[in-house]
Amino acid sequence: METVLYSAFCDGLRGCMDRARDGAEPILVTAEDPSANVIMINARDYGNMLENLYVLSDSEPRKNLTRACCSSSGAGVGCAS
């Protein structure tokens, strides 16, 4: 993960946004107070994280996903042999 000081982030906001959008790595923006640190990721990755959290936190979508994976592959993690 790339780390950028807050002041450098402000000065190079456009470049940081481009790197977060184009790259697979998030950018950690550090402040003097560590509780104020933030992470910048591209919107696609954020959407994927939210979808994964939803699927894994709700038992019904998780069961549907497991069933679909098992039926398409014939076997796998969580599949009955």
Steps between C-alpha positions, in 0.01 A plus 500: 500500500632839405527748789473876446521782751187714517684810376640312199156353436344849487773627269469200268131414532447443127799264477388307810152464356643374171721245679212378719273473196752331270688283746394208710663640813324730745671817622540566872484873574669567831439794731676624811224338704488128404126488571456741206670267247288397201532251217416591141385219269334505162120483485500159329699342784277667758189365328653152489580517872143602584359220287730244662403621848132470410535149357710375790291663774160372382453125517257473205724659232796304643306171468395590144860578406626174652230303316585669170873439541448136595262430212727663241825340617369173637704536819688754699529662839170463683366246249390154601708235328 
